[in-house]
Amino acid sequence: MPAHAKPSLEVPPEIEVQIRGLMMDPVTNMPIVILKDLHSDLVLPIWVGIFEANAIWSELEKTAMPRPMTHDLLRNITCGLNASVSKVVVSELRDDTFYAVIWMSQDEEVIAIDARPSDAIALALRWDCPIYVNREVLANSKVAANGTQNISADEMRKWLENLNDDEMGRYKM
């Protein structure tokens, strides 16, 4: 950086997260993927379907399947087309539904593909690429959690904070 250049004070629009756990919601008995900010204690729970949770779980546990499952097939097709997945972003929260974008590149062309967060996360695990959440999604999810769940955002935060590693990191089908 030149001596006269100032470091950027601009806040990036996305926060990198990691999967902190996959668990069952004790109220709805639906799977929840817990995404955690790499640089803080901020967590984002995303409720997903049972099949999507299984796809995430099988890759987290490195469970070998006798035949390629859907997300394995997507990875194989992408490789076969000489493309790669560079990152996935949980990009939007609209009407209590999360949206995601899968960022791919092929021959120096960058392609953004609309996806469900669960599918994007399952694919990111297979590509070992980073997962991000848009800052606005995090801000809006706090408001949405207060209005749509039987449990308040503060109660959810306390519940998630008090889970031990075995509860956060294990998911049984």
N, C-alpha and C positions, 0 to 999 in steps of 0.2 A: 504494500500500500504506500503510495507516495506520501511524503511528509506533510503535505498540505491537505491531504484527504482526511475527512472525518469518518470515524466508524459509523455505520448505519444504526440509527436509533429506531428504525421502523420495526414494528412488531410483525413477525411472520403471520400470515393468515391461518396457518395450520399448526397444530401441535402434534408432535410424534408421540404415539402411544404404543403400548405393548399389551398383549393379552395377559391379564392378571389371573384370570380364572374363568371357568365355565361351570355353571352351577344351576340348580333348579330353584325357581322362585317358590318359596314355601306357601304363598297364597294362591297363585294361579297354576302351579305345577308345570310352568313353562320354562324352557332353558333360557338362561341369561349369559351373555358374553360380557365379561367385565374388562373394559379397556382402561388402562391407567397411564396417565401422563408420565413420560420418562423423567421429568424434572420436578415433579411435585406429587402431592398425595391425591390429586384430583382424579376421580374415577368416573367413568361413564358406563352405566349398565345398558345393554341393548338386548331386548327380548327377541328371541329367534325361534324358528320352527324346529321341531325335533329332528328332521332329516338334515337340516343345515347344521344344527348343533353336533350331530353325529359326524358330519364331514369335517368340522373343525376339530372335534375331539380325536378322530382317527389320525389326523395329521399331527396334533399336539403329542399324542402318545406314540407316534411313528408305527402305527398298526398297519401291517402289510395286508392288503386285500388280494384275493386270488385274481381278480380282474380289475381294470381301472374303474373307479367310481367317476361320477360326473365331473368333479373338479380336477381329478387326475386326467381325464379325457381332455378337458379344456387346456390344461397345461401341455399335454402332448400335442394337441393341435397347434397351439401357439408356437411351441418349439419347432414343429414341422413346417411352419410358415416363416421360420427364421425371425420370429418376433420375440419380445421379452416383456415381462411386466416389471415396471420400475417402481411403482408405488400404488397404494390404494388410499382413498380419502373418503371418510364419512363426511359428506359434503353439505348435507341439508337435512333439516327437520321441518316437515310440513304436515299439518293435520295429524300430529302424533305419529308420523311415519318417518323413519330415517331413510336417507338416500345415500348412495355412494357412487364413486367414480373409480374405475380401474384405469390407470395410466399405463399404456403400452407403447413400445416403439418398434418400428420395423423399417429397415433401410433409411435411417435418419429421419423418419416421419414419426411424429408423436400422435397417438390416438387416445382419445378419452372415451371410455365406454360406460354407459349408465348401468348400475348394478344395485342389487340389494346389498346392504352391509354384510350380511352373513355370507353371501357368495363371494364378495370382494375379500373378506377376511380369510375364507377357506382357500382362495386362490393365492393370496399374499403369503400364507404359510407354505404353500407348495413352491413358491418362487423365492422364499426367504427374502422378501422385500419389505420395506417399511410400511407401517400403517399410520395414517394421520387422521386427525379430526379437525374440521374447520372450527375456529374459535367461536363463530356465531352459533354453531350447533351446540357447543358446550353451554353458552349463555342461554340459548333458548330452551335447552333440555331441562335446565333448572326450573324455569317457569312452567314448562309443560308438566313436569313431574308433580308439581304442586296441584295442578288443576285436574289431572286425569287419573291419578292413582289413589287407592284407598289409604296409602301410607304417604306421609309427607316427605319432601325431599330431605329434610333434616333427619327424620327417622330412618330413611333409606341410607343416608350417609353414615349414621351411627351403626346401623346393622352391618353395612359393608366393612366399616373400620374394625368391627369387633370379630369378624370372621377370622379363624386361624388359617394357616397355610393349607392344612388338610382339607378344610371346607372350601377354600377358594380355588384350589388347584385340582380338585377331583370332580369328575363327572362320570356317573355310571349310567349306562344305557340299560 
